[in-house]
Amino acid sequence: MKKKRNWNLIVGLSITLFFLTAAVIGQFWTPYPPTQMDSLHVNLAPCLAHPMGTDNFGRDIFSRVMNGSGNTFFVLIGGVIGTAAGALTGYYGGVLDNVLMRVGDMIMSFPSVLLALIFISLLGPGKYNIILALGIIFIPVFARMVRSEVIRCRELDFVKSAKVMG
């Protein structure tokens, strides 16, 4: 029997890997310096020299996107850890659920800007410390959403019958 390929998965992974590769490369190399202004090349349309054009200061948009996309993937730290924590607590419940959700409630009870400033004052200044602080702040949000969905799915009839069947 021939296996059917999941094209949605293949296309999604390809796009994600493309952007992840661009983000990693953008941290070390860009075609132009991302912050360099060039008054001769202001608001250029996309061309061979500038694949995404330039902005109103003459900065290359492609270089800026490559350099800035790495920060977005660092914020995904909160998404990955929060998703894993929410799935574990939603599926197993018990003491782990109570402890992690109460810690999440404590983190979410503070205003996020204030909490980010507290983390930054503890970690020290710097771009990566700010990104780490934002990632930590997003963990309870993701955990709460995933936990509620796992609890909902855990109580569905087909899941219960699958457990009974072994």
ABEGO torsion letter per residue (X at the ends): XBBBBBAAAAAAAAAAAAAAAAAAAAAABBABBAABBBAABBGBBBBAABAAEBBAAGBBAAAAAAAAAAAAAAAAAAAAAAAAAAAAAAAAEEAAAAAAAAAAAAAAABBAAAAAAAAAAAAEBEAAAAAAAAAAAAAAAAAAAAAAAAAAAAABAAAAAAAAAX
